Amino acid sequence: MLNEVSSFVLPDKPVEECGVFGIYTPGLEVAKVTYYGLYALQHRGQESAGIAVADGRQVQLHKGMGLVSEVFTGNSLDQLTGHAAIGHVRYSTTGSSQPLNAQPLVFRYAKGMMGLAHNGNLTNITELRAQLCATGSVFQSSTDSEVLVNLIARYNANSLEEALMKCMIDVKGAYSLVIISEDCVYAARDPHGFRPLCLGQLGEGYVVASESCALTTVGATFVRDVAPGEILRLDRKGVTSTQGFQAQNPAHCIFEYIYFARPDSTMDSFNVNRVRREMGRQLAREYPVEADIVIPVPDSGTAAARGYAEESGLPFEEGLMKNRYIGRTFIQPTQQLREIAVRLKLNPVREVLEGKRVVMVDDSIVRGTTSQKIVAMLRAAGAKEVHLCVSSPPVMRSCYYGIDTSDEKELIAAKQPLEEICKAINADGLHYLSLEGLLEIFSSKGGHFCTACFDGRYPVEIPKPREAGKFSLE
């Protein structure tokens, strides 16, 4: 059976786990608003999608495998009526890709019905699951999100806020949550703020989402980011904030700015497009090249390439064209077909490249396989020289906080020095943005980030090797 990869994720790219959306706005068709919010977050996950809606009496759910447009067809949204909703798009990191792991998770417990959607990854999942199983808990899915469901149900003696506060003591790792009960919506962010989450206002109600681009899409006004360790309650009274756990040292995921987030999003006071453009400028300062043109690997390398061109004074050109109508494709079982799939995604423009010394800007290299293929394509199209500039430091370590990176033994920068990588991908030059240069971009506003994938400094204890694999019911 073919291994499906949504939106043709190139092998050299890490993959985000998911995106979440929540809304409390009486008088609006909240399911349809959530649908458009999830559409705006589709880049964060394409394996499954789901929406849960509350009407004051019950929580209704519709979810399935596939893109948002594939899961919600016909009159499926018309069946979801109410004044509050949460939604989720997913790419699996903990828990395999199958229908039982699709979110939101909706459940009944002592106080009624509740639904939960989660972006992130818990690092003490094995320990927590074992403790819960030992005291009688049962699990239907293989996601770490179901551990959160069980803990909330156990702790919810007085209020859901108190339950979440107790959960924050127990669980370690990354989580941005949206939770729905019969009459309100909750949002919570882990004490380090690994994964993004923001608040917006829509009419008389409020919206929470993984990225501000989703707020803009549905016509909401950005209010602020949800603070690390904060719990929000959205109901008929408006927004109530509780500091669930005293915020520790912030450790926002820096890869959100490098690759994952949409360029039109603003996260923790930094606009993604501006940051990426400055990464390109910093690259040009660190690695000036005698060349004729600058081209991006679209789309995630485009802003950095423009920054490099502006700083260096070289012309910016589109030397690689992206097939924007490719939809979802498959990793094919033979090497020959994999190479065709790369060309299906990106195609060189000979008229731009022929006889030129080229600076090609990409956002990251993980395994190096796709970079090698793209360099070969540029040379075949007549490029005289190819210098690869990467707008992030070398990826040296795996992520345990909600990003699906390769195992460390597959990370090319962890195995080979710069000179060997350059030779392996057959480039005339290779330069990664330095970690110091990357962090300098954020220094004016005092940003605090998780850079563990670059330097191995994990803000939260990571699973032991025997625990690091995915829990599975299979």
N, C-alpha and C positions, 0 to 999 in steps of 0.2 A: 504493500500500500504506500502511496506517495505521502511524504511528509509535507503537509501544507504550511506555507509561511505567508502570512497576510501581507499585502501590499509589497510583495517581493522584497523582503528584508535581506539586504546583501549580507553574505557571511562575515564581512569585516565590521559589521555594526552590532553593538549591543542592543538589547530590546527592552523597552519599558514594560512594566507589568500592566498598568491599567489607568483608567481615568474615572473620576467620580463626579456626580452632580446631584444637588439637592435643592428643593424649592418648596416654600410655603407661601402661597398667594391665593387666597379665596377669590373666586370670581373669574379665574383664568382656567383654560384647559391645560392643567399642569402636566399631563402626560405628553402632550404635543410640545410644550415648551421644553420638557426634559429630552424629548426626541431630538430636537434641534441642538440642545446643549451637548448631547452625546455625539452628534454629528461633528460638532466643533472639536471634540476630544478624540475623534476616531484614530488619530495618529498615535495615541497612547496605547491602543490595543485593538486588535481586529479578530480575535478568536471567538468572542462571544459578546453579547450585549443583553441588557435587561433593564426593566423599569418596574418599580413597585409604587403603588398609589394608595393613599389613605383617604377615607371619606368620613372619618369620625367614628365609624363602627367596625371597620375591617381594613385589612391591607390586601390589595389585589396585586398579582404579579404576572408579568409576561417576560420570558427570557428565552434565549436560544443561542445556537452556535452560528457564527457568521458576523458579517458587518451589520451596522445599525439598520441600513436600508433593506437587508435580507431578513432580519429577525422581525421587523415591524412592517408587515404587509397587510393589504386589505383593510379590514376594519379593526385590526388588533388594538390600535390606540383608542378607538371609540369605546372599547369595553373598559378602559381604565379611567374611571371618573372619580374626582375627589378634589381636595384643596391642598394636598401635599404630595410630593413625590420624591423618590431618589432614583438615580440611574447609574449604570456601570458599563464600561467597556473593558475587556480583559485580554491580556496576554499572560499566559501562565508562567510563573517562576516556581512557586511552591504549589504542587498539585498539577496533575497532568491535564491536557486539553481534552475535556469531555463534558457532556451536558451537565452532569451532576455538580461540576465545579463552577458553572456559570453563576454570576451574581446579578442582582442582590440575592442574598440568602434570606428567605422569609420563614419565620417559625412562630409557633405558639408556645407560650410559657405561662407562668402563674398569673400574670397581670394582663394577658391578652395576646395581641399579635405584634410582631416587630419585624423589620427588615434591616439588613446591614449590607453595605458595600465598602470595600477596603482597597486602598492603594498602598502597597508597601510589602514588607516581608518581616516576619517575626524571627528573631535569631535564637530564641529559646523555645521553639515550637515543640521539639522532641520531649523536652522535660515537662512542659505544660500539658501536652497531650497524655503523657504517661500518668501524670498526677490525676488528671480528670478521669481517665479510663479506670484507674484504681479505685475511684470513689463512685463509679457507676455511670459515667457519661458514655454515650454512644455517638458515633460519627458516621455520617452518610457520605461526606465528600472527603477529598484528600487535600483540602486547602487549609492554610493556617487561619483563615478567616473564621472557620467554624469553631476554633478554639476561643476566639473572641465572643462568639455567640454564646457558648456554654458559660464563659465567665460572667458575662452580663446577666444571663438568666439566674445564675447562682447569687450574684451580689445585689440584685435589684430588689432589696427589701423595702427601702424607703423611696428612693427616686432613681431615675436613670442617670442623672448627673453623679450621684454617689457611687453607683455601680461602675461608671466609667472611671471615676477617680481611683477606685480600688483596682480596676483593670490596669491602670497606668502604673501602679506599683508592681504588678505581677509580670506584665509583658515587657519584653525588651526588643528593640529593633525599630523598624520604620512602619508607621501607619498614619494615613490620613483617612478618616472614616466619615461616612454619612449614614445615619440611622433614622429610621422612620417608625413611629408608633401610630396608633389609630388617629391621633390628633395633632402631632407635631413632628418636626424634623430636628435632629441633632447633628452636629459636626464636631469632630475632634482631631487634633494633630498631636503627634508624639512629642515628648519633651525636647528632642533635638531638632525637630522640624525638618527631618530628612526629605519627606515628600511634600510637594506644594499643596496649598489649599487657600482659597480666598473667598471673601464675602462681597456680595453685591446687593443692590436694592432694585426691585422691579415693581413699580406702582406702589401699592400699599404693603407689598410683601417683600421677601428676601430670598436670595439665591446663594448657594455655595457651590464651588467648582474647583477642580484641580488646577485650572488655568483661567486667567482673566479673559482669554479669547472666547471662552464659552459664555461668559457674562455679556460681552459685547454682541455676540451672535444673537442672543435672545432679547436684546434690548435693555439689559440691566446696567446699572451704573456701579462701577467699582467703588467699594467702600474702603476695604483694607484687606490685608492678609490675615489669616487666622494665625495667632501667635503660637509658638511651640508650647505644648502642654495645655492649651486652651480648649475649653468645651463650650460650644454655642448651642443654644436652644432657640429654634425659630417657631413661633406660634402666633396666635391672634394678638398677643401683646407686643409683638415685635421681636427683638433680639435680646436674649439674656446671655451674658458671658460669665463663665466660671473658670478660674484658674485651677484646672484639675490636678496638676502636678507642677511643682515649682520648676520653671524653665531652667534646664541645664545649659551647658555651652552649646549654642546653636551650631548645627552641622548640616546646612542645606546642601542637597546634592548638586555638585557643580556640573555634573553631566547634563542636568536639565538645560543649562545655558549653552553647553557645547553642542548638544544634538537633539535631545528629546522634545523640548518645548517648542511650540509654534513661535515663529519670529515676532508675531504681533502680541504675544503675551508679556505681561510685566509680573515678575515674581520677586517678592521681598525687596521691593523698591528698584529693581533693575529691569530695564527693558531688554528682552532677549535679543532683538535685532541689533540694538546699539552695542551690546556686549560682544556679539559675534563680529561686528564690524571692527571693534577695537582689538579683538583677538588677531584679526588680519593685519591691522596696523602694527601691532606688537611683533608679529611674525616678520614683517618687512624690516623693522628696526633690528631684529635679532639676526636675520638671514637675508641680507640684500643679495640679489642675483642679477647678473648681466643677462637679460632676457629680452624677448620681443613682446610677449603678451602674457597676461594672467588669465587663467580660466578656472572656473569652479567645478567640483564634482557636485552636480545639482541633486537635491535642492539645499541640503544642509550645509554645503560648503560655500554657497553663493555670497552670503553676507560677509564672511571672512575674506573671500576673494576680492570683493569690492574694497574692503578696507586695505588689503595688501596693495591693490592697484593704486588707490588714492595716496597711500604713504610713499610708495616707490616711484610714482609717476609713470608707471607702465600702463598701456592700454588694457582695459578689461574687455574680454571677449567671451562669447559662449561657444566654446570649442567642443562641448559634449551636450547633446540634446537628450533630454529625458522624455521617454514615452509616458505621457500623463494619462493615458487611457488604458494602461496595462491591466488595471484592476488587480485582483489577487492571482498569483501564479504559484508554481510549485517548484520545490527543489527536485530536480530530475535525478534518476538513479544512475546515470552515466556521466562521466566527466565531459564528454563531448556536448551533451545536452545542457549541462550546467553552464558551459561557456556560451552556448547560444542564448541561454536565459540572461546572462550578463549583457550581451549585445542587444537583446530585446529591451532591456531596461535603459541602457545608455548607448548612444550612437555618436561616433566622432564626426566632426564637420571638417572634411578635408580642405575646403577652401579657406578655412580659418587657420588650420594647423600646418599646412604644407610649407616646409622650409623654415619654420619658426622655432625659436628657442622659447620653450613654454614653461611657465610656472603654473603648476596645477595645485589648487588648494582644496584640501579635504578636511573634514572635522576630526576624524580619528582613524586609527588603524588598529584592528584587533588581531586578526590572524594573518593578514597580509595577502591572502589569496586573491581577493578582488582587486586590490591595488596593483598587483602584478598584471592582471588581465587588462586593466584600464591603461596602464603604461604601454603594454603591448599594442593595444588598439590605437593609441596616439602615434606610436612609431609607425604602425602600418599605414596610418593616414598621412604620413609624411613629416611628422614633427622631427626637427633636427636635434633638439635636446629636450629632456623632460626632467624638471626639478619638482619634486613633491614636497609641499609645505603643509604641515598638519597643525590645525589650530587647537591642539590639545597636547599635553605631555604624553609620553609613552604609557600605555595601559599595561601595568605590571602585575596587578593583583585582581582577584575576583571580587565581585560585589555581593554582599549578603543583605542588602537593604532594599531590594525590590527591583533590581536591574538584572536581566538575564545576560551576564557576560559569560565568555567561555571559561573552561577550567584553566587554571594557571599554566598547565603544561601545554596548552594550545595558544597561549598569548605570545605572539612573535617577539615582542619587546622584552618579555621575561626570559626568552631563550637565547636571543642573539643580540650582539652589540649593534650600534647604529650602522657601522660600515657594512656589516653582513646583511642587515635588512635592506639597505640601499642596493646592494648587489643582488639580493634575492628577488627584488621587484624590478630590477633592471632599470633603475632611475639614474640620471646623471648627478643628482643631488637629493638629499633628504634632510629635512629639518623639522623637528617637533617644537612646538611652543614650549618654552621652559615653564616649570611650575611657578617659579618666582614671577615671571612675566605675566602669567595667567592671573595670579592673585593680585598683582599690582593693579589690574584693571578695576578691581572691586574696592580698592583701598580707600577711595574718597568717601565712601559711605559705610566703611567699616564692616563689610560682609564677612560672615563666618561660614565655612563650608566643609563638607566632607570631601576629602581628596584621597581616600583610602585606595581607590583603584590605581592611583599614581604612586603613592608613597607607602602604602601598607599601614597607615595610621588609622586604625578602626576606632571610631568614637564609642562604639558599643561592642562588648565582647561578642566574637563571632562563634558559630558552632564549631565543635571539635570535628576533626576529619570524619569520624564515623557517623556524625550527625548531619553532615553538610548536604547529603543527598536528599532528594525530594521524598517526602512521605507518600506512600502509595497504598491504596486498598487493593491493587491488582495482584 
